[in-house]
Amino acid sequence: MSQEDIADVVASFVRGARDAKTLGFDAIELHGRHGYLFDQFFWKATNNRTDRYGGNTIKERTLFATEVIRAVRAEIGEEFPIFFRLSQFKMAAYDARVVDTPSELEEWVGPLKDAGVDIFDCSQRRFSEPEFAGSDLNLAGWVKKLTGQPTLTVGSIGFDNDLIKALNTKAAGTDIPSIVEAAKRVEREEFDLVAVGRGMIADPNWAQKVREGTFDELLAYDANMLRTLV
């Protein structure tokens, strides 16, 4: 990407955010995980640039994202929430890591917060897995601890396998203990929100049933359900 290309992309994000606000949406989310464009700048393996958008440190490699966030914030104002979605892993590389330590994570998310992110959407293959050795905190827990911002967790909540395995094996069994664990961790304020994807595809009443504790009524997910979205 040339500087002109980057300027065009920034302008496109601004236009999209403005349109979302005009159309009556309550917030926007910038997608920076799983190998998407922001993530390609974050990850050293894909960011080999020698200009100001590259660098050996994660803090240096946040520049493109912070430019987009600042431009979007300037357009939509201070009161319109900006979510930012991030992850360590990539869809084709579950073992990939953008950062290896809490201090590096702080260098990653700190500039994003300063640029205007209100809420971090933190994606993991399995939300229950600790992000770093020596602590039970998951990625969302660490980001909240380091930034003080609200965070959202996501990753195989309510299922006994991850998305890729579910695609290969078709069915995914309901894992009630993981739902209970997610709720308990919200209660102790490790993170603030929980996102559910496959569960809501399988059962639009998922949230209501979980709230009421009628777990036995949850509909099981099957990969064939994705065909109904086409």
MARLUM-964446 format. One record per residue (C-alpha): x, y negated, z; residue in three letters. Coordinates in Angstrom, 2 decimals, decimal comma. Layout:
+---------+---------+---------+------+
:      c1 :      c2 :      c3 : resn :
+---------+---------+---------+------+
:       X :       Y :       Z :  ALA :
...
+---------+---------+---------+------+
//
This chain:
+---------+---------+---------+------+
:      c1 :      c2 :      c3 : resn :
+---------+---------+---------+------+
:    0,00 :    0,00 :    0,00 :  MET :
:    1,27 :   -3,42 :   -0,95 :  SER :
:    0,67 :   -6,52 :    1,15 :  GLN :
:   -2,10 :   -7,42 :   -1,27 :  GLU :
:   -3,66 :   -3,98 :   -0,80 :  ASP :
:   -3,56 :   -4,40 :    2,96 :  ILE :
:   -5,17 :   -7,83 :    2,73 :  ALA :
:   -7,96 :   -6,36 :    0,59 :  ASP :
:   -8,57 :   -3,55 :    3,08 :  VAL :
:   -8,66 :   -5,97 :    6,01 :  VAL :
:  -11,20 :   -8,09 :    4,12 :  ALA :
:  -13,29 :   -4,98 :    3,44 :  SER :
:  -13,41 :   -4,08 :    7,12 :  PHE :
:  -14,45 :   -7,64 :    7,93 :  VAL :
:  -17,18 :   -7,54 :    5,32 :  ARG :
:  -18,45 :   -4,21 :    6,60 :  GLY :
:  -18,54 :   -5,45 :   10,20 :  ALA :
:  -20,37 :   -8,60 :    9,17 :  ARG :
:  -22,93 :   -6,60 :    7,20 :  ASP :
:  -23,50 :   -4,25 :   10,15 :  ALA :
:  -24,18 :   -7,16 :   12,46 :  LYS :
:  -26,46 :   -8,83 :    9,92 :  THR :
:  -28,45 :   -5,63 :    9,50 :  LEU :
:  -29,11 :   -5,43 :   13,23 :  GLY :
:  -26,65 :   -2,81 :   14,44 :  PHE :
:  -25,68 :   -3,02 :   18,11 :  ASP :
:  -21,95 :   -2,32 :   17,65 :  ALA :
:  -19,37 :   -1,11 :   15,16 :  ILE :
:  -16,74 :    1,61 :   15,34 :  GLU :
:  -13,41 :    1,56 :   13,54 :  LEU :
:  -12,34 :    5,11 :   12,67 :  HIS :
:   -8,68 :    5,62 :   13,51 :  GLY :
:   -8,36 :    9,36 :   14,04 :  ARG :
:   -7,84 :   12,68 :   12,20 :  HIS :
:   -5,57 :   11,42 :    9,43 :  GLY :
:   -7,72 :    8,50 :    8,31 :  TYR :
:   -6,03 :    5,27 :    7,23 :  LEU :
:   -5,38 :    3,74 :   10,65 :  PHE :
:   -4,04 :    7,09 :   11,82 :  ASP :
:   -1,69 :    7,27 :    8,84 :  GLN :
:   -0,12 :    4,04 :   10,07 :  PHE :
:    0,02 :    5,25 :   13,70 :  PHE :
:    1,64 :    8,63 :   13,04 :  TRP :
:    5,37 :    8,53 :   12,41 :  LYS :
:    5,15 :   11,56 :   10,12 :  ALA :
:    3,00 :    9,63 :    7,63 :  THR :
:    4,22 :    6,08 :    8,23 :  ASN :
:    7,58 :    5,81 :    6,50 :  ASN :
:    7,28 :    2,13 :    5,72 :  ARG :
:   10,33 :   -0,08 :    6,03 :  THR :
:    8,42 :   -3,35 :    6,26 :  ASP :
:    6,74 :   -4,84 :    9,33 :  ARG :
:    3,96 :   -2,23 :    9,22 :  TYR :
:    6,38 :    0,60 :    9,94 :  GLY :
:    8,81 :    1,15 :   12,79 :  GLY :
:   10,25 :    3,69 :   15,17 :  ASN :
:    7,88 :    2,85 :   18,02 :  THR :
:    4,14 :    3,37 :   18,20 :  ILE :
:    3,72 :   -0,26 :   19,24 :  LYS :
:    5,23 :   -1,38 :   15,94 :  GLU :
:    3,00 :    0,98 :   14,00 :  ARG :
:   -0,18 :   -0,49 :   15,51 :  THR :
:    0,23 :   -3,70 :   13,50 :  LEU :
:   -2,13 :   -2,82 :   10,66 :  PHE :
:   -4,87 :   -1,76 :   13,08 :  ALA :
:   -4,49 :   -4,85 :   15,25 :  THR :
:   -4,70 :   -7,10 :   12,20 :  GLU :
:   -7,98 :   -5,46 :   11,22 :  VAL :
:   -9,36 :   -5,64 :   14,76 :  ILE :
:   -8,45 :   -9,32 :   15,17 :  ARG :
:   -9,97 :  -10,21 :   11,82 :  ALA :
:  -13,16 :   -8,30 :   12,60 :  VAL :
:  -13,40 :   -9,87 :   16,04 :  ARG :
:  -13,01 :  -13,35 :   14,56 :  ALA :
:  -15,87 :  -12,62 :   12,16 :  GLU :
:  -18,43 :  -11,02 :   14,49 :  ILE :
:  -17,74 :  -12,98 :   17,67 :  GLY :
:  -16,85 :  -12,03 :   21,21 :  GLU :
:  -20,18 :  -10,53 :   22,24 :  GLU :
:  -20,47 :   -7,84 :   19,56 :  PHE :
:  -18,91 :   -4,56 :   20,76 :  PRO :
:  -16,05 :   -2,93 :   18,86 :  ILE :
:  -15,42 :    0,77 :   19,37 :  PHE :
:  -12,14 :    2,24 :   18,17 :  PHE :
:  -11,84 :    5,98 :   17,55 :  ARG :
:   -8,46 :    7,64 :   17,94 :  LEU :
:   -6,95 :   11,08 :   18,33 :  SER :
:   -3,63 :   12,83 :   18,52 :  GLN :
:   -4,53 :   15,79 :   16,30 :  PHE :
:   -5,27 :   15,82 :   12,57 :  LYS :
:   -7,85 :   18,00 :   10,87 :  MET :
:   -5,10 :   20,05 :    9,21 :  ALA :
:   -2,65 :   19,83 :   12,11 :  ALA :
:   -4,10 :   20,53 :   15,54 :  TYR :
:   -0,65 :   20,39 :   17,15 :  ASP :
:    0,19 :   16,92 :   15,81 :  ALA :
:    0,90 :   14,22 :   18,36 :  ARG :
:    1,18 :   10,48 :   17,88 :  VAL :
:    2,58 :    9,99 :   21,39 :  VAL :
:    4,13 :   12,34 :   23,93 :  ASP :
:    4,05 :   10,37 :   27,19 :  THR :
:    1,69 :    8,08 :   29,12 :  PRO :
:    4,05 :    5,15 :   28,53 :  SER :
:    3,90 :    5,70 :   24,78 :  GLU :
:    0,12 :    5,97 :   24,98 :  LEU :
:    0,04 :    2,62 :   26,74 :  GLU :
:    2,12 :    1,11 :   23,92 :  GLU :
:   -0,43 :    2,53 :   21,49 :  TRP :
:   -3,71 :    1,47 :   23,06 :  VAL :
:   -2,53 :   -1,72 :   24,78 :  GLY :
:   -2,18 :   -3,72 :   21,55 :  PRO :
:   -5,55 :   -2,43 :   20,34 :  LEU :
:   -7,21 :   -3,60 :   23,53 :  LYS :
:   -5,49 :   -7,00 :   23,30 :  ASP :
:   -6,66 :   -7,33 :   19,70 :  ALA :
:  -10,29 :   -6,94 :   20,75 :  GLY :
:  -11,34 :   -3,32 :   21,27 :  VAL :
:  -14,13 :   -2,99 :   23,84 :  ASP :
:  -14,52 :    0,80 :   24,02 :  ILE :
:  -12,16 :    3,59 :   23,02 :  PHE :
:  -13,63 :    6,74 :   21,45 :  ASP :
:  -11,06 :    9,42 :   22,28 :  CYS :
:  -11,28 :   12,62 :   20,27 :  SER :
:   -9,74 :   15,92 :   21,30 :  GLN :
:  -10,05 :   19,43 :   19,94 :  ARG :
:  -11,38 :   20,37 :   23,37 :  ARG :
:  -12,27 :   17,56 :   25,74 :  PHE :
:  -11,44 :   19,66 :   28,81 :  SER :
:   -7,75 :   19,95 :   27,99 :  GLU :
:   -5,32 :   17,71 :   29,92 :  PRO :
:   -3,51 :   15,23 :   27,71 :  GLU :
:   -0,17 :   15,29 :   29,55 :  PHE :
:    1,51 :   17,71 :   31,91 :  ALA :
:    1,14 :   16,97 :   35,60 :  GLY :
:   -2,36 :   15,49 :   35,40 :  SER :
:   -5,87 :   16,80 :   34,79 :  ASP :
:   -6,86 :   13,65 :   32,90 :  LEU :
:   -7,88 :   14,15 :   29,30 :  ASN :
:   -7,18 :   11,62 :   26,54 :  LEU :
:  -10,19 :    9,46 :   27,39 :  ALA :
:   -9,23 :    9,55 :   31,07 :  GLY :
:   -5,71 :    8,38 :   30,36 :  TRP :
:   -6,82 :    5,61 :   28,00 :  VAL :
:   -9,27 :    4,30 :   30,60 :  LYS :
:   -6,58 :    4,44 :   33,29 :  LYS :
:   -4,05 :    2,56 :   31,16 :  LEU :
:   -6,34 :   -0,08 :   29,64 :  THR :
:   -9,16 :   -0,52 :   32,14 :  GLY :
:  -11,58 :   -0,33 :   29,22 :  GLN :
:  -14,60 :    2,00 :   28,99 :  PRO :
:  -13,87 :    5,22 :   27,12 :  THR :
:  -15,83 :    7,94 :   25,38 :  LEU :
:  -14,78 :   11,59 :   25,26 :  THR :
:  -15,56 :   14,12 :   22,55 :  VAL :
:  -14,42 :   17,61 :   21,65 :  GLY :
:  -16,30 :   20,94 :   21,72 :  SER :
:  -18,69 :   19,85 :   24,47 :  ILE :
:  -21,28 :   22,57 :   24,90 :  GLY :
:  -19,57 :   25,07 :   22,60 :  PHE :
:  -17,24 :   27,99 :   23,04 :  ASP :
:  -15,19 :   27,24 :   19,93 :  ASN :
:  -14,02 :   24,19 :   18,01 :  ASP :
:  -15,34 :   22,82 :   14,73 :  LEU :
:  -12,94 :   24,63 :   12,40 :  ILE :
:  -13,55 :   28,00 :   14,06 :  LYS :
:  -17,26 :   27,34 :   13,91 :  ALA :
:  -17,01 :   26,71 :   10,18 :  LEU :
:  -15,17 :   29,97 :    9,70 :  ASN :
:  -17,31 :   32,12 :   12,00 :  THR :
:  -20,62 :   30,37 :   11,26 :  LYS :
:  -22,04 :   30,52 :   14,78 :  ALA :
:  -20,93 :   28,83 :   17,98 :  ALA :
:  -22,18 :   30,00 :   21,35 :  GLY :
:  -23,54 :   27,49 :   23,86 :  THR :
:  -21,04 :   26,85 :   26,65 :  ASP :
:  -23,11 :   25,48 :   29,54 :  ILE :
:  -20,16 :   25,14 :   31,96 :  PRO :
:  -18,47 :   22,63 :   29,62 :  SER :
:  -21,62 :   20,48 :   29,62 :  ILE :
:  -21,71 :   20,51 :   33,41 :  VAL :
:  -18,01 :   19,71 :   33,56 :  GLU :
:  -18,42 :   16,73 :   31,23 :  ALA :
:  -21,24 :   15,38 :   33,38 :  ALA :
:  -19,20 :   15,73 :   36,57 :  LYS :
:  -16,25 :   13,94 :   35,03 :  ARG :
:  -18,51 :   11,06 :   33,98 :  VAL :
:  -19,80 :   10,89 :   37,55 :  GLU :
:  -16,29 :   10,57 :   38,95 :  ARG :
:  -15,59 :    7,88 :   36,32 :  GLU :
:  -12,77 :    9,60 :   34,48 :  GLU :
:  -14,52 :    8,35 :   31,32 :  PHE :
:  -17,81 :    6,60 :   30,68 :  ASP :
:  -19,52 :    8,18 :   27,68 :  LEU :
:  -19,77 :   11,58 :   26,03 :  VAL :
:  -20,24 :   12,17 :   22,30 :  ALA :
:  -21,87 :   15,31 :   20,91 :  VAL :
:  -21,88 :   16,22 :   17,23 :  GLY :
:  -22,75 :   19,85 :   16,51 :  ARG :
:  -25,12 :   20,02 :   19,45 :  GLY :
:  -27,25 :   17,20 :   18,06 :  MET :
:  -27,19 :   18,71 :   14,57 :  ILE :
:  -28,49 :   21,98 :   16,00 :  ALA :
:  -30,96 :   20,43 :   18,40 :  ASP :
:  -32,12 :   16,78 :   18,11 :  PRO :
:  -33,50 :   17,13 :   21,66 :  ASN :
:  -30,10 :   18,13 :   23,05 :  TRP :
:  -29,70 :   15,07 :   25,30 :  ALA :
:  -33,21 :   15,36 :   26,75 :  GLN :
:  -32,80 :   19,08 :   27,48 :  LYS :
:  -29,43 :   18,53 :   29,13 :  VAL :
:  -30,81 :   15,67 :   31,21 :  ARG :
:  -33,67 :   17,89 :   32,35 :  GLU :
:  -31,37 :   20,84 :   32,99 :  GLY :
:  -33,20 :   23,14 :   30,57 :  THR :
:  -29,97 :   24,54 :   29,14 :  PHE :
:  -31,59 :   27,85 :   28,21 :  ASP :
:  -33,73 :   25,98 :   25,67 :  GLU :
:  -30,76 :   24,55 :   23,75 :  LEU :
:  -30,72 :   25,69 :   20,14 :  LEU :
:  -27,51 :   27,40 :   19,03 :  ALA :
:  -25,38 :   25,80 :   16,33 :  TYR :
:  -24,68 :   27,53 :   13,04 :  ASP :
:  -22,48 :   26,14 :   10,28 :  ALA :
:  -25,26 :   26,75 :    7,76 :  ASN :
:  -27,12 :   23,88 :    9,45 :  MET :
:  -24,71 :   21,47 :    7,76 :  LEU :
:  -26,36 :   22,29 :    4,46 :  ARG :
:  -29,51 :   20,53 :    5,67 :  THR :
:  -27,54 :   17,25 :    5,75 :  LEU :
:  -26,76 :   17,33 :    2,01 :  VAL :
+---------+---------+---------+------+
//
